[in-house]
Amino acid sequence: MSDYNNTIAFWKRKPKDNDEPGKKYPNYTGKMTVDGKQKEVSLWLNMKKPEERKEGDPDMSGQIQDPYKANND
């Protein structure tokens, strides 16, 4: 994995059957490796019309979290 250290990759998120109506889901999801540790990333695009944006609004926003681990209790 060292060849991919300090890298990030995104994939367009496809809607899922169990998505909740009205809930905002990320436009892209992916993985990143920082100092040999893998993380999961989510990316939202700012879809506001230019006239609705305020000065300083980001074009994108994101979140980084530890990889999801299901409880198998």
Secondary structure, 3 states (H helix, E strand, C coil): CHHHCCEEEEEECCCCCCCCCCCCCCCEEEEEEECCEEEEEEEEECCCCHHHCCCCCCCEEEEEECCCCCCCC
